[in-house]
């Protein structure tokens, strides 16, 4: 069986492949294959043997990996011959399945026994990074812990191990796994790592700890203390991170979130404006999504609903472009799915009555609509319209 982290990674690759498929201008047999995969990924095909074939293969892999490895390898070999970029992307997912199947943590720990001291620690640390890069967070955490049994305490590598384990724990919290405990542990690990880090590694540690403290504050854990500490970390990061970089924009977003939650709305707007400028320069849509949602929240809190609506509308435009309402919560991770849900809910709440039908009728995902009903349960008018939409989809 594979871990939740590996499953999340593979599901993310499906979403990425779908995006490539839909942009592809294919002809002939590739066009047919392309359409088949798109419909399969979105569950549009009615024939039971075809509907969701890729997700079915993933499900088979999760339950009985060894039985399906040869089949997965054969499918990949066929698909790799396609001229269609999207189809080849699907093939790479099957190869990832094979790769992950052959990468359990224990063999690397055993192999490292031929080494001693820091050499052994670095060997294990390198494989921890591999697991982290593949989304196998639980395995990565175990390997980072093991690496520190051999690395010299207080060394740069030891500190990197602390920071990266903290980053893994933040990702677990974002997925929805033991959120509070993982965030508390992440802050402890990253804070301990910063003394011996420098340059890009220190920048990343400051960003990660600020993110973890903002997330923990939103969970209601020592909120004011964590938000104020997050602002301190942001200011420290700005002293060492070059402006006009995506890392600088990430710090601006973190600072905006902390200021917003402390009630400093004008300061939050300043940070969001700076982050927007950088994300636009780098054409970073995920970053712009966070910024536009942030603008909407600030203006909504200022009782400027028309301005808020315009920014929620921009955010939902990116959500629709990235197909975030078409995927399930476990594909995005709990934190990202909640973000998507709340953004769409706020668009509906700030809509003029004459525009409400337009937004609701654009929704296609039954589960997403059901969750919107729960999110907006105190707004009878919107809930009534959402339930009408559900009935239309079920027909």
VMD Tcl script that draws the C-alpha trace (Angstrom):
set ca {
  {0.00 0.00 0.00}
  {1.19 3.53 -0.70}
  {1.08 6.50 1.65}
  {-1.41 9.36 1.64}
  {1.40 11.59 0.43}
  {2.12 9.37 -2.58}
  {-1.58 9.21 -3.36}
  {-1.84 12.99 -3.23}
  {1.16 13.29 -5.55}
  {-0.34 10.92 -8.12}
  {-3.73 12.61 -7.97}
  {-2.04 15.98 -8.48}
  {-0.33 14.58 -11.56}
  {-3.72 13.54 -12.93}
  {-4.96 17.11 -12.61}
  {-1.79 18.44 -14.25}
  {-2.20 15.95 -17.12}
  {-5.83 16.96 -17.60}
  {-4.76 20.58 -18.03}
  {-2.25 19.55 -20.73}
  {-4.81 17.36 -22.47}
  {-7.36 20.14 -22.73}
  {-4.84 22.57 -24.24}
  {-3.59 20.05 -26.81}
  {-4.55 20.44 -30.47}
  {-4.54 16.80 -31.51}
  {-5.48 15.15 -34.80}
  {-6.45 11.66 -35.92}
  {-6.18 8.82 -33.43}
  {-4.45 11.10 -30.92}
  {-7.54 13.33 -30.94}
  {-9.72 10.33 -30.03}
  {-7.33 9.22 -27.28}
  {-7.15 12.79 -26.01}
  {-10.95 13.13 -25.78}
  {-11.23 9.72 -24.11}
  {-8.77 10.67 -21.37}
  {-10.42 14.05 -20.75}
  {-13.86 12.47 -20.43}
  {-12.46 9.69 -18.28}
  {-10.68 12.06 -15.90}
  {-13.83 14.16 -15.47}
  {-16.09 11.10 -15.16}
  {-18.20 12.09 -18.18}
  {-18.26 8.69 -19.88}
  {-21.39 6.67 -19.17}
  {-20.09 3.25 -20.19}
  {-19.13 1.52 -16.94}
  {-16.03 -0.07 -18.39}
  {-14.63 3.29 -19.46}
  {-15.84 5.86 -16.96}
  {-12.98 6.99 -14.76}
  {-10.59 4.41 -16.20}
  {-7.54 6.28 -15.01}
  {-8.90 6.75 -11.51}
  {-9.86 3.09 -11.49}
  {-6.30 2.13 -12.36}
  {-5.06 4.34 -9.54}
  {-7.51 2.69 -7.15}
  {-6.33 -0.76 -8.27}
  {-2.75 0.29 -7.72}
  {-3.51 1.47 -4.20}
  {-5.17 -1.81 -3.20}
  {-2.99 -4.39 -4.98}
  {0.19 -2.78 -6.25}
  {2.15 -5.88 -7.28}
  {-0.70 -7.37 -9.31}
  {-1.02 -4.31 -11.54}
  {2.60 -3.21 -11.99}
  {3.17 -5.11 -15.24}
  {-0.08 -3.80 -16.68}
  {0.76 -0.22 -15.67}
  {4.20 -0.54 -17.28}
  {2.66 -1.88 -20.51}
  {0.10 0.95 -20.65}
  {2.88 3.50 -20.17}
  {4.96 2.05 -23.01}
  {2.02 2.34 -25.42}
  {1.05 5.86 -24.37}
  {4.62 7.15 -24.59}
  {4.50 6.51 -28.35}
  {1.76 9.09 -28.75}
  {2.54 12.45 -30.36}
  {0.07 14.07 -27.96}
  {1.77 15.91 -25.07}
  {-1.17 15.33 -22.75}
  {-1.26 11.59 -23.42}
  {2.48 11.32 -22.79}
  {1.89 13.16 -19.54}
  {-0.56 10.43 -18.54}
  {2.13 7.86 -19.36}
  {4.53 9.59 -16.99}
  {2.01 9.10 -14.17}
  {2.01 5.34 -14.72}
  {5.81 5.36 -14.65}
  {5.67 7.35 -11.40}
  {3.50 4.57 -9.97}
  {6.19 2.05 -10.82}
  {8.90 4.31 -9.41}
  {7.08 4.85 -6.13}
  {6.37 1.15 -5.81}
  {10.09 0.50 -5.77}
  {11.01 3.20 -3.27}
  {10.35 2.09 0.29}
  {12.38 3.76 3.02}
  {13.83 0.67 4.70}
  {16.21 -0.44 1.88}
  {17.95 2.96 1.93}
  {18.49 2.86 5.66}
  {19.95 -0.64 5.32}
  {22.15 0.41 2.38}
  {23.51 3.33 4.42}
  {24.92 0.95 7.06}
  {28.13 0.71 5.03}
  {28.73 4.40 5.77}
  {29.52 6.13 9.06}
  {28.74 9.42 10.82}
  {27.91 12.43 8.70}
  {28.36 10.46 5.47}
  {25.61 8.08 6.55}
  {23.42 10.96 7.68}
  {23.80 12.77 4.35}
  {23.04 9.57 2.44}
  {19.75 9.13 4.33}
  {18.98 12.87 4.07}
  {19.26 12.75 0.27}
  {16.66 10.00 0.10}
  {14.44 11.90 2.51}
  {14.49 14.78 0.02}
  {13.55 12.35 -2.76}
  {10.48 11.17 -0.84}
  {9.56 14.76 0.01}
  {9.76 15.74 -3.68}
  {7.39 12.86 -4.53}
  {4.85 13.87 -1.88}
  {5.61 10.86 0.33}
  {5.63 13.01 3.45}
  {5.36 10.33 6.14}
  {8.29 8.36 4.74}
  {10.28 11.57 4.33}
  {9.67 12.54 7.98}
  {10.95 9.17 9.18}
  {14.07 9.49 7.04}
  {14.76 13.08 8.15}
  {14.54 11.90 11.76}
  {16.89 8.99 11.05}
  {19.38 11.25 9.26}
  {19.75 13.38 12.40}
  {20.90 10.34 14.37}
  {24.11 10.48 12.33}
  {24.53 14.14 11.30}
  {26.56 16.38 13.62}
  {24.19 18.37 15.79}
  {24.40 22.08 14.98}
  {25.76 21.45 11.47}
  {24.22 23.00 8.36}
  {22.97 19.58 7.18}
  {21.41 18.85 10.58}
  {19.57 22.18 10.40}
  {18.39 21.46 6.86}
  {16.97 18.15 8.10}
  {15.04 19.97 10.85}
  {13.67 22.55 8.40}
  {12.62 20.01 5.79}
  {10.85 17.81 8.33}
  {9.00 20.94 9.42}
  {8.02 21.64 5.81}
  {6.72 18.05 5.47}
  {4.57 18.54 8.55}
  {3.10 21.75 7.12}
  {2.13 19.80 3.99}
  {0.50 17.10 6.13}
  {-1.49 19.83 7.90}
  {-2.56 21.23 4.52}
  {-3.79 17.78 3.51}
  {-5.80 17.69 6.75}
  {-3.74 15.16 8.73}
  {-3.47 15.92 12.48}
  {-3.36 19.62 11.61}
  {-2.72 21.31 14.96}
  {-0.10 18.84 16.20}
  {1.76 18.86 12.88}
  {1.79 22.67 12.79}
  {3.05 22.93 16.38}
  {5.81 20.41 15.63}
  {6.66 22.19 12.35}
  {7.15 25.51 14.17}
  {9.34 23.85 16.79}
  {11.51 22.15 14.14}
  {11.90 25.14 11.83}
  {12.55 27.56 14.68}
  {15.33 25.25 15.92}
  {16.83 25.06 12.42}
  {17.25 28.80 11.77}
  {20.33 29.38 13.93}
  {22.65 27.54 11.53}
  {20.96 28.31 8.19}
  {21.85 31.09 5.75}
  {20.97 32.39 2.28}
  {18.12 30.68 0.42}
  {17.74 28.03 3.12}
  {17.19 30.64 5.81}
  {14.72 32.48 3.57}
  {12.74 29.29 3.06}
  {12.76 28.58 6.80}
  {11.38 32.05 7.56}
  {8.64 31.66 4.93}
  {7.68 28.21 6.19}
  {7.56 29.19 9.87}
  {5.51 32.28 9.06}
  {3.08 30.12 7.06}
  {2.79 27.59 9.89}
  {2.13 30.31 12.48}
  {-0.58 31.90 10.32}
  {-2.23 28.51 9.84}
  {-2.06 27.72 13.55}
  {-3.52 31.13 14.42}
  {-6.46 30.44 12.11}
  {-7.03 27.22 14.09}
  {-7.46 29.39 17.20}
  {-4.19 28.32 18.86}
  {-2.48 31.29 20.58}
  {-3.75 33.38 17.67}
  {-2.45 36.84 18.58}
  {0.96 35.54 19.67}
  {1.39 33.49 16.49}
  {0.26 36.32 14.21}
  {2.64 38.82 15.80}
  {5.49 36.33 15.55}
  {4.58 35.71 11.91}
  {4.95 39.45 11.23}
  {8.39 39.44 12.87}
  {9.46 36.55 10.64}
  {8.14 38.34 7.55}
  {10.13 41.47 8.37}
  {13.26 39.40 8.94}
  {12.73 37.59 5.63}
  {12.29 40.84 3.71}
  {15.76 41.92 4.84}
  {17.41 38.98 3.03}
  {15.06 38.05 0.15}
  {15.49 40.02 -3.11}
  {12.46 42.05 -4.12}
  {10.50 41.09 -7.26}
  {11.04 37.38 -6.53}
  {8.26 34.86 -5.92}
  {9.71 34.24 -2.45}
  {9.31 37.94 -1.64}
  {5.71 37.80 -2.90}
  {5.04 34.77 -0.67}
  {6.26 36.75 2.34}
  {4.03 39.69 1.35}
  {1.02 37.33 1.25}
  {1.92 35.90 4.67}
  {2.30 39.41 6.08}
  {-1.06 40.40 4.57}
  {-2.77 37.38 6.16}
  {-1.30 38.17 9.58}
  {-2.26 41.86 9.35}
  {-5.77 40.97 8.17}
  {-6.33 38.64 11.11}
  {-4.99 41.31 13.50}
  {-7.48 43.82 12.07}
  {-4.83 45.94 10.29}
  {-6.71 46.07 7.00}
  {-4.93 48.96 5.28}
  {-1.56 47.36 5.96}
  {-2.87 44.08 4.55}
  {-3.92 45.90 1.36}
  {-0.43 47.36 0.91}
  {1.17 43.92 1.10}
  {-1.38 42.39 -1.28}
  {-0.76 45.12 -3.86}
  {2.97 44.43 -3.80}
  {2.45 40.68 -4.05}
  {0.01 41.15 -6.95}
  {2.63 43.11 -8.89}
  {5.23 40.36 -8.48}
  {2.86 37.47 -9.26}
  {1.66 39.25 -12.42}
  {5.26 39.77 -13.53}
  {5.97 36.06 -13.10}
  {2.53 35.01 -14.47}
  {1.99 32.97 -11.31}
  {-1.73 32.17 -11.21}
  {-1.79 30.26 -7.93}
  {-0.21 33.28 -6.26}
  {-2.68 35.67 -7.88}
  {-5.53 33.45 -6.69}
  {-4.43 33.94 -3.07}
  {-3.97 37.68 -3.61}
  {-7.41 38.19 -5.17}
  {-9.08 36.17 -2.42}
  {-7.15 38.32 0.09}
  {-8.31 41.57 -1.53}
  {-11.90 40.29 -1.45}
  {-11.69 39.41 2.24}
  {-10.24 42.81 3.17}
  {-12.85 44.80 1.23}
  {-15.64 42.58 2.57}
  {-14.47 43.29 6.12}
  {-14.44 47.01 5.21}
  {-18.09 46.64 4.10}
  {-17.12 47.52 0.52}
  {-19.04 44.66 -1.04}
  {-18.83 45.76 -4.68}
  {-15.03 45.93 -4.56}
  {-14.94 42.64 -2.67}
  {-17.13 41.00 -5.31}
  {-14.86 42.11 -8.16}
  {-11.86 40.46 -6.51}
  {-13.75 37.29 -5.61}
  {-14.83 37.20 -9.27}
  {-11.18 37.38 -10.39}
  {-10.25 34.63 -7.93}
  {-13.07 32.36 -9.12}
  {-11.97 33.00 -12.71}
  {-8.61 31.43 -11.85}
  {-10.29 28.63 -9.90}
  {-12.39 27.76 -12.95}
  {-9.37 27.99 -15.23}
  {-7.42 25.60 -13.00}
  {-10.45 23.26 -12.70}
  {-10.32 23.43 -8.91}
  {-14.08 22.89 -8.54}
  {-13.83 19.75 -10.69}
  {-11.55 17.83 -8.36}
  {-12.17 16.20 -5.03}
  {-10.97 17.42 -1.65}
  {-8.29 14.74 -1.24}
  {-6.74 15.72 -4.58}
  {-6.21 19.33 -3.57}
  {-5.57 18.75 0.09}
  {-7.99 19.92 2.77}
  {-6.52 23.39 3.10}
  {-6.62 24.13 -0.65}
  {-10.12 22.71 -1.04}
  {-11.42 24.80 1.87}
  {-9.83 27.86 0.26}
  {-11.59 27.11 -3.04}
  {-14.91 26.50 -1.30}
  {-14.78 29.70 0.76}
  {-13.77 31.80 -2.26}
  {-16.76 30.60 -4.28}
  {-19.05 31.05 -1.25}
  {-17.94 34.67 -0.86}
  {-18.52 35.33 -4.57}
  {-22.12 34.20 -4.13}
  {-22.59 36.17 -0.90}
  {-21.41 39.42 -2.52}
  {-23.31 38.92 -5.79}
  {-26.19 41.13 -6.84}
  {-29.51 39.20 -7.00}
  {-29.61 39.43 -10.81}
  {-26.17 37.82 -11.12}
  {-26.64 34.95 -8.68}
  {-28.21 32.52 -11.17}
  {-25.33 33.02 -13.59}
  {-22.74 31.89 -11.06}
  {-24.77 29.03 -9.65}
  {-25.70 27.64 -13.07}
  {-22.01 27.52 -13.99}
  {-21.41 24.93 -11.25}
  {-21.23 21.31 -12.44}
  {-19.76 19.34 -9.54}
  {-22.50 17.88 -7.32}
  {-20.29 17.35 -4.27}
  {-18.92 20.89 -4.50}
  {-22.45 22.33 -4.61}
  {-23.46 20.22 -1.60}
  {-20.51 21.60 0.33}
  {-21.46 25.15 -0.70}
  {-24.92 24.50 0.72}
  {-23.31 23.61 4.06}
  {-20.91 26.57 3.91}
  {-23.76 29.02 3.20}
  {-26.40 27.39 5.42}
  {-27.23 30.73 7.09}
  {-28.13 32.35 3.75}
  {-31.54 30.90 2.85}
  {-31.83 32.58 -0.56}
  {-28.51 31.26 -1.89}
  {-29.08 27.80 -0.38}
  {-32.47 27.59 -2.09}
  {-30.90 28.39 -5.47}
  {-28.07 25.91 -4.92}
  {-30.55 23.15 -4.13}
  {-32.42 23.93 -7.35}
  {-29.14 23.53 -9.23}
  {-28.56 20.16 -7.56}
  {-31.94 18.92 -8.75}
  {-31.13 20.03 -12.31}
  {-27.85 18.13 -12.28}
  {-29.47 14.98 -10.87}
  {-32.06 14.81 -13.67}
}
mol new
graphics top color blue
foreach p $ca { graphics top sphere $p radius 0.5 }
foreach p [lrange $ca 0 end-1] q [lrange $ca 1 end] { graphics top cylinder $p $q radius 0.2 }
display resetview
